[in-house]
Amino acid sequence: MGIELLGPYLTHVHLKNSRWVVQGKRETGEAIWKTEAAATDQGVIDMRRFMDSLRAADYTGYCSFEDFSDTGATREKLERNIRYIRSI
């Protein structure tokens, strides 16, 4: 919906992902959750669906990666992310 609302004003999209992880437990046994960076193809965002939404809105602007995960060196992450996004 946000993509549709922004329409022609949307000119740059940052692609990143994150995931929920249990940080610990409360005394009552409840999980304490936190978010952490995830590889672009490994987080909670359905990147295929997100890219489909951009295409459906005829988005032609730029996309950049913000991969703060610990899945490799910067160049390695960039190459992997480019391959992944091009594949979808």
N, C-alpha and C positions, 0 to 999 in steps of 0.2 A: 504494500500500500504506500509506503514511503517513497519508493521509486516512482510510482505513478503520480503521487502528489508533487514531487519535485520536478518531474518532467524535464523541460528544456533547461532548467536551472542546475540540473545535476551535470557536473562537468569533470569530476574526478572522484574515483572510488578507491578506498584503501581496502585491500583484501587481507584479513587476518582471521585467526580462529583461536578459540580457547576451550578449555574443558573444566569440568567440576571434579575436584578431588577431595577426599576426606582428609582433613587436617588433624583431626583428633576426635575424642569423644568427651561429652559432658559427663558429669557425675551421674546423671540420670540415664546414661547410655545412648543419648541422642548423638548423631554424627554432627561434627562441626565441619561445614563445607567451605571451600575457598575455590577461587578460579586460578588457573595458571595457563600460560601461553601454550598453544598446541600448534603442530605443523598444520599448514593450510588444509590438508586433506584428512586430518585426524581429530578435529574438534567437533563441537556441537552444531556448528553451522553446516547445513547441507549446501555445500558450495555449488554443486551441480544445479540445484534448484535456484540458488541465488543468481548464478550466471544466466540461467534460463529467464529469470525475471528481468535482468538487464536487457537481454536480447528482445524479449517481448515488448519492452518499452522503447525499443530502437535506440538504446544507449550507444553512443559512438565516442564517448570521452575516454579518458585515460584510466587505467587501473594500476595501482602500485601495491607491492607486497609489504606487509609489516609482520614478518615472521620472527617473533621473539622467543621461539621455542629453543630447546637445547638439543636440536636434532642435527647439528653439524655446523660447519663453518659457513660464513655468510655466502660465499660464492656457491657452495654446495646447495644450500637452501634455495638460493635464487634459481639455480639451474633446475632443481627438482620442482619448484613451484611453477616455473614457466612451462615445463613439460606437462605437469598436472593440469594447469588451467587450459593449455592448448588442447589437451585430450578431451576436455569436456566442453 
